[in-house]
């Protein structure tokens, strides 16, 4: 029973560390800019 509790605590700690790392990395937002591409329509 002690091994299960230790494993759960280890997984909880690992999840907390992963969530903390994701919070730091996920804040990287892409640069925004306007993109203009000409489109040719076949309007016969």
Secondary structure, DSSP 8 states (H G I E B T S, - for coil): -HHHHHHHHHHHHHHHHHHHHHHHHTT-----------------
